[in-house]
Amino acid sequence: CLQDLRLTEPRIREFVKAMKEKWGGEDMKYRYVEAHHKFNGGKRHGVMIAVHERCKNMVHSWIEDSRRWGRYVAVVMVGQKVHGHAEKLVITSCYAPAVGTQHYIWQNFGSRGLRLVNNCVESIYKTQKSKTKVLPCVFIGE
């Protein structure tokens, strides 16, 4: 697992080639997820997971950041069956900004804002539920 890769596309290809030669073998599987630059102030970063060629047949699927912010990538690996069930392993590589940086402050502020909105919605829902009365209904045409 590698985090905060600030490599250009040609450098990623060179990096993967070197990884295959030195560690993972020619059939190494990998996934690199990069943040979209418009969300990241033009700075490049991303996360990567590589699986050695000896384990390539165990790779079942990949999970990428749904928002395409380059926050995480995961690989789901399925092993042999034990007691009738296939053993699964999920390996995740996460990116998180360093404490005190502008991105950290933005994410921390944003998550606090979401919690505040969520708390307000829950409060409104609970108030409506406790103070709402069901009125008798009249059905027309019966």
C-alpha positions as CSV (number, residue, x, y, z in Angstrom):
1,C,0.0,0.0,0.0
2,L,1.3,3.4,-0.9
3,Q,-0.2,6.8,0.0
4,D,0.1,10.4,-1.2
5,L,1.8,9.6,-4.5
6,R,2.6,12.8,-6.2
7,L,3.6,11.3,-9.5
8,T,2.7,12.3,-13.0
9,E,1.2,9.7,-15.3
10,P,4.5,8.8,-17.1
11,R,6.2,8.5,-13.6
12,I,3.4,6.1,-12.4
13,R,4.2,3.8,-15.4
14,E,7.9,3.9,-14.6
15,F,7.2,3.3,-10.9
16,V,5.0,0.3,-11.7
17,K,7.6,-1.1,-14.1
18,A,10.2,-0.9,-11.3
19,M,7.9,-2.5,-8.8
20,K,7.3,-5.4,-11.2
21,E,11.0,-5.9,-11.7
22,K,12.1,-5.6,-8.1
23,W,9.1,-7.1,-6.2
24,G,5.8,-8.1,-7.8
25,G,6.7,-9.9,-10.9
26,E,5.4,-9.3,-14.5
27,D,1.8,-10.4,-13.7
28,M,1.6,-8.2,-10.6
29,K,-1.9,-6.6,-10.2
30,Y,-2.3,-3.1,-9.0
31,R,-4.7,-0.2,-8.8
32,Y,-3.8,3.5,-8.6
33,V,-6.4,6.0,-7.7
34,E,-5.7,9.7,-8.1
35,A,-7.5,12.7,-6.8
36,H,-9.1,15.0,-9.3
37,H,-7.1,18.1,-9.5
38,K,-10.1,20.5,-9.4
39,F,-11.0,19.2,-5.9
40,N,-7.4,19.3,-4.8
41,G,-6.2,22.8,-5.7
42,G,-4.2,21.5,-8.6
43,K,-2.0,19.3,-6.4
44,R,-1.5,15.7,-7.3
45,H,-2.0,12.9,-4.8
46,G,-3.3,9.4,-4.8
47,V,-3.2,6.0,-3.3
48,M,-2.1,2.6,-4.7
49,I,-2.3,-1.1,-3.8
50,A,-0.2,-3.8,-5.5
51,V,-0.7,-7.5,-5.3
52,H,2.3,-9.9,-5.9
53,E,1.9,-12.1,-8.9
54,R,1.8,-15.2,-6.7
55,C,-1.5,-13.9,-5.2
56,K,-3.1,-12.5,-8.4
57,N,-5.6,-15.3,-8.7
58,M,-7.0,-14.4,-5.2
59,V,-8.0,-10.9,-6.5
60,H,-11.8,-10.8,-6.6
61,S,-12.5,-7.1,-7.0
62,W,-11.3,-3.5,-6.4
63,I,-13.1,-0.7,-4.5
64,E,-12.3,2.9,-5.4
65,D,-13.2,6.2,-3.8
66,S,-16.8,6.8,-5.0
67,R,-16.2,10.6,-5.0
68,R,-13.0,10.2,-7.1
69,W,-11.1,12.3,-4.5
70,G,-8.3,9.7,-4.3
71,R,-9.0,9.1,-0.6
72,Y,-8.8,5.3,-0.7
73,V,-8.5,2.1,-2.8
74,A,-9.1,-1.4,-1.6
75,V,-8.7,-4.9,-3.0
76,V,-11.0,-7.8,-2.1
77,M,-9.2,-11.1,-2.1
78,V,-10.8,-14.5,-1.8
79,G,-8.9,-17.5,-0.6
80,Q,-9.7,-21.2,-0.3
81,K,-12.9,-22.5,1.2
82,V,-12.8,-23.3,4.9
83,H,-15.8,-25.2,6.3
84,G,-17.7,-24.5,3.1
85,H,-17.1,-20.7,3.0
86,A,-14.5,-18.8,1.0
87,E,-12.2,-16.8,3.2
88,K,-12.1,-13.1,2.3
89,L,-9.6,-10.4,3.0
90,V,-9.9,-6.7,2.2
91,I,-6.8,-4.6,2.1
92,T,-7.3,-0.8,2.1
93,S,-4.9,2.0,1.4
94,C,-6.1,5.3,2.7
95,Y,-5.0,8.9,2.2
96,A,-5.5,11.4,4.9
97,P,-4.0,14.9,5.0
98,A,-1.5,15.8,7.7
99,V,-2.9,17.4,10.9
100,G,-2.9,21.2,10.7
101,T,-2.6,21.5,6.9
102,Q,-5.2,23.4,4.9
103,H,-6.8,20.1,3.6
104,Y,-7.0,18.7,7.1
105,I,-8.8,21.9,8.4
106,W,-11.2,21.8,5.4
107,Q,-12.1,18.1,5.9
108,N,-12.4,18.6,9.6
109,F,-14.7,21.7,9.2
110,G,-16.7,19.9,6.5
111,S,-17.3,16.8,8.6
112,R,-18.4,19.0,11.6
113,G,-20.8,20.8,9.3
114,L,-22.3,17.5,8.1
115,R,-22.7,16.3,11.7
116,L,-24.5,19.6,12.6
117,V,-26.9,19.2,9.6
118,N,-27.5,15.6,10.5
119,N,-28.2,16.5,14.1
120,C,-30.7,19.2,13.0
121,V,-32.5,16.8,10.7
122,E,-32.7,14.2,13.4
123,S,-34.1,16.8,15.9
124,I,-36.7,17.9,13.4
125,Y,-37.7,14.3,12.6
126,K,-38.0,13.5,16.3
127,T,-40.1,16.7,17.0
128,Q,-42.4,15.9,14.1
129,K,-42.8,12.3,15.2
130,S,-43.6,13.2,18.8
131,K,-45.9,16.2,18.1
132,T,-47.7,14.8,15.0
133,K,-51.2,13.4,15.5
134,V,-52.9,11.1,13.2
135,L,-56.2,12.5,12.1
136,P,-59.2,10.4,11.1
137,C,-59.5,9.8,7.4
138,V,-62.5,9.9,5.2
139,F,-62.3,7.9,2.0
140,I,-64.4,9.2,-0.9
141,G,-66.1,6.6,-3.1
142,E,-66.4,3.8,-0.6
